[in-house]
Structure formats: C-alpha cells, structure tokens
Amino acid sequence: MYFCFHFMLKTERYKKFVEYFSENAPNADTELHYKNAFHLLIAVILSAQCTDKRVNMITPALFKKFPNPASLAKSNYTEVFEFIKTCSYPNNKARHLVEMAKALIENFNGEIPSDIDDLQKLPGVGRKTANVIASVVFKKPTMAVDTHVFRVSERIGLTTNSYTPLETEKQLVKNLPKDKISTAHHWLILHGRYVCIARKPKCSECGITNICRYFNKEKNHDKYKRR
C-alpha cells in the first residue's frame, strides 16, 4: 500500500489537489483587508513575519491617514511608526513604506506597477510581495511563496527537494494549471494556517490525506512500529 502511494505520479497528485480545493474552496482569497492596490501593497509589506490579524488591526487608521501614495510620500518615518508600532519590525517597515510611496510618485506616477520586476524596485518589496500584488490585483499567474506555501507544498508532495522559496515557486508554477495558480496560492496559505499547521498538522481534519505524502508516510511508519 505504501509502495503504491509513494510512487503516485506527480501529475495525479496535482490533479487531485486542484479538484479538491476547486470544489471546497473555489473563491479562496487573501485575508488581508484592503480597498485598492495601494492599500494591499501596504498590508502585504506589513504582513512580513506578522499575522494578517494584526495587520488588519493596524491598517484602518493607517489607510485613513494615508489614503494614497502622495499623502504617504509627504509623511515621515516617525509619523508612520506611530501607526504600525505594534507589528513586527516597525522601524524598518515605517521607513520602507515612506520610501515606497516616494518611489511610486517619482518612478510610476503614483500608480502600482503590474510587472514583477518593477514592483521589486520599490523599497520593502521582495519577490514574494511582488507576486502577491501581481496575482491578487492584476490576476497574473504568479505564485507567492511564504512559510505556509513552502511547508505545505513540500508536505503534500507537490514539490520535492525545494530548498529555497524560488525553487518551490518554479515547481508549483510549472505543474499547476495556469488558471489556478493565483487561487492555489491562497489554498496553500489557508490550508497551512488552519489545518496543516507547522508543529502538529490536523490530519484528522484534512480532506487531502489520500494524496498527502507526509500523512501516508506517518501512517505507514506507525503501522510498522506496531508490528
């Protein structure tokens, strides 16, 4: 039984993964609260090593004070810091936000660029953040790899021997249907956040244990230990 599962074709695993979540979470989306692309960019920058719940507590007042790039660009580090001081790394993020807004005004006429490379030219924006914006705002088939996506895709068996987020991104983009890539990003995040948690995954609540490499490895390990 284990032998058969272990050699499940990757194409079959991806197919069943997409089928399950397409049926059970067809409209999966970010849990960050935002009203426009500029708001989302701020929220994603703040979410680095910080929970979405905390970010959503911070952003209403921040968005009200700085509704657009021009207003934020005229601000300063100290003023922004007061709004975001309860999130992780507020010093660096306050500087990044002000510098990001200035770069938007100076280089992109105050508009959020849709190109991945252009997005990464903005202070505080790495590849993960750029992929989120391109995916959520511009509906591009990009895969942002955070800790949840990195962990869950490897556990399930969608990726193998991925030692960096970029390697994980490339494998997922290569094997997922193009029209499902953006949504699959949220499937993996939400599954990792609420079911396939880091320390003790809730396998009893999981609907894809039949294709999960981790679950079947653990199940067969326990079975052989009892012999």
C-alpha positions in Angstrom: 0.0 0.0 0.0 2.8 2.4 0.9 4.8 1.5 -2.2 1.8 2.4 -4.4 1.3 5.7 -2.7 4.9 6.6 -2.6 5.1 6.4 -6.4 1.9 8.3 -7.1 2.5 10.3 -10.2 3.1 14.0 -9.5 0.5 14.9 -12.2 -2.1 12.8 -10.4 -1.3 14.4 -7.1 -1.7 17.9 -8.6 -4.9 16.9 -10.3 -6.5 15.7 -7.1 -5.2 18.7 -5.2 -6.8 21.1 -7.7 -10.0 19.1 -7.8 -10.5 19.0 -4.1 -9.9 22.7 -3.5 -11.8 23.8 -6.6 -14.8 22.1 -5.1 -14.3 23.0 -1.4 -12.6 26.5 -1.6 -13.3 27.9 -5.1 -13.2 31.5 -4.0 -10.2 31.4 -1.7 -8.7 34.9 -1.3 -6.3 36.9 0.9 -7.4 37.6 4.5 -5.8 41.0 4.4 -8.3 43.9 4.3 -7.9 46.4 1.6 -9.9 48.6 -0.8 -7.4 49.2 -3.6 -4.0 48.1 -4.9 -2.1 50.7 -2.8 -3.8 49.5 0.4 -2.9 45.9 -0.4 0.7 46.8 -1.1 1.0 48.4 2.3 -0.8 45.5 4.0 1.5 42.9 2.4 4.6 44.8 3.3 3.4 45.0 6.9 2.5 41.3 6.9 6.1 40.1 6.6 6.7 38.0 9.7 3.4 39.4 11.2 -0.1 37.9 11.3 -2.8 39.1 8.9 -5.0 39.6 12.0 -2.5 42.0 13.5 -2.1 43.8 10.2 -5.9 44.2 9.8 -6.0 45.8 13.2 -3.3 48.4 12.2 -4.3 49.3 8.7 -7.7 51.1 9.1 -6.2 54.1 10.9 -3.2 54.0 8.6 -5.3 53.9 5.4 -7.4 56.8 6.7 -4.4 58.9 7.4 -2.6 58.0 4.2 -5.2 57.1 1.5 -2.9 57.4 -1.4 0.9 57.4 -2.3 1.1 61.2 -2.4 -0.1 61.6 1.2 2.3 58.8 2.5 5.2 60.2 0.5 4.8 63.6 2.3 4.9 61.8 5.6 8.0 60.7 7.6 9.3 57.7 9.4 8.3 58.9 12.9 4.7 59.6 12.0 4.2 56.3 10.2 5.9 54.4 13.0 3.2 55.5 15.5 0.6 53.8 13.4 2.4 50.5 12.9 4.5 50.1 16.1 2.5 47.0 17.2 3.5 45.0 14.2 6.8 43.2 13.8 9.9 45.2 12.8 8.1 48.6 12.8 11.2 50.6 12.4 12.2 49.1 9.1 8.7 48.9 7.8 8.0 52.5 8.6 11.0 53.6 6.5 10.1 51.2 3.7 6.5 52.5 3.5 7.5 56.1 3.2 10.3 55.3 0.7 7.9 53.0 -1.3 5.4 55.8 -1.6 8.1 58.3 -2.8 9.3 55.7 -5.4 5.7 55.3 -6.6 5.4 59.1 -7.1 8.8 59.6 -8.7 9.0 56.5 -10.9 5.5 55.3 -11.6 3.3 58.4 -11.5 1.7 57.2 -8.3 0.4 54.0 -9.9 1.1 50.5 -8.7 3.1 48.7 -11.4 1.9 45.3 -12.6 5.3 44.0 -13.7 7.1 41.8 -11.2 10.5 43.4 -11.8 9.1 46.9 -11.5 7.3 46.0 -8.2 10.6 44.7 -6.8 12.2 48.1 -7.5 10.0 49.5 -4.7 11.6 49.7 -1.2 10.3 46.9 1.0 9.0 44.9 -1.9 10.7 41.5 -2.4 9.7 38.7 -4.8 7.0 37.3 -2.5 5.3 40.7 -2.1 5.6 41.4 -5.8 4.0 38.1 -6.6 1.1 38.7 -4.2 0.3 42.1 -5.9 0.6 40.7 -9.4 -1.6 37.8 -8.5 -4.3 39.4 -6.4 -4.6 42.8 -8.1 -3.6 42.0 -11.6 -4.7 38.4 -11.8 -1.4 37.2 -13.1 -0.4 33.5 -12.8 2.2 34.2 -10.2 2.9 32.1 -7.0 4.0 34.0 -3.9 5.8 31.6 -1.6 5.6 32.3 2.1 6.3 29.9 5.0 2.9 28.2 4.7 3.2 27.7 0.9 6.8 26.4 1.3 5.9 24.0 4.1 2.6 22.7 2.9 3.5 22.1 -0.8 6.5 20.0 0.4 4.5 18.1 2.9 1.8 17.2 0.4 4.3 16.2 -2.2 3.6 18.9 -4.7 7.2 19.9 -4.5 10.3 17.9 -3.9 13.8 18.9 -2.8 12.8 22.5 -2.7 15.5 24.2 -0.6 14.5 27.8 -1.5 11.2 29.7 -2.0 12.2 30.3 -5.6 12.6 26.6 -6.3 9.2 26.0 -4.7 7.7 28.8 -6.8 9.1 27.3 -10.0 7.8 23.8 -9.3 4.3 25.0 -8.4 4.0 27.3 -11.4 5.3 24.6 -13.7 2.8 21.9 -12.5 -0.4 23.8 -11.6 -2.9 24.7 -14.3 -2.2 28.3 -15.3 -5.8 29.5 -14.5 -5.5 28.0 -11.0 -2.1 29.4 -9.9 -3.3 32.6 -8.3 -6.1 30.8 -6.3 -3.8 27.9 -5.4 -1.6 30.4 -3.6 -4.4 31.1 -1.2 -5.4 27.4 -0.9 -1.9 26.6 0.3 -1.7 29.5 2.7 -5.1 28.9 4.3 -4.6 25.2 4.5 -1.3 25.8 6.2 -2.7 28.4 8.5 -5.7 26.4 9.8 -5.2 22.7 9.0 -1.6 21.8 8.0 -0.1 23.8 10.8 3.6 23.7 11.4 4.1 21.8 14.7 1.2 19.4 14.7 -0.8 19.3 11.5 -4.5 18.5 12.0 -4.6 15.5 9.7 -7.9 14.3 11.1 -9.5 17.5 9.7 -7.7 17.3 6.3 -9.6 16.4 3.2 -6.5 15.5 1.1 -4.8 12.9 3.2 -5.3 10.5 0.4 -2.7 12.4 -1.7 -0.5 13.7 1.1 3.0 12.3 1.2 3.5 13.4 4.9 0.3 11.8 6.1 0.8 8.5 4.4 4.5 8.3 5.4 3.5 8.9 9.1 0.6 6.4 8.9 2.8 3.6 7.5 5.6 4.4 9.9 3.1 3.9 12.8 1.8 0.7 11.3 5.3 -0.8 11.0 6.2 0.3 14.6 3.2 -1.7 15.9 4.4 -4.9 14.3 
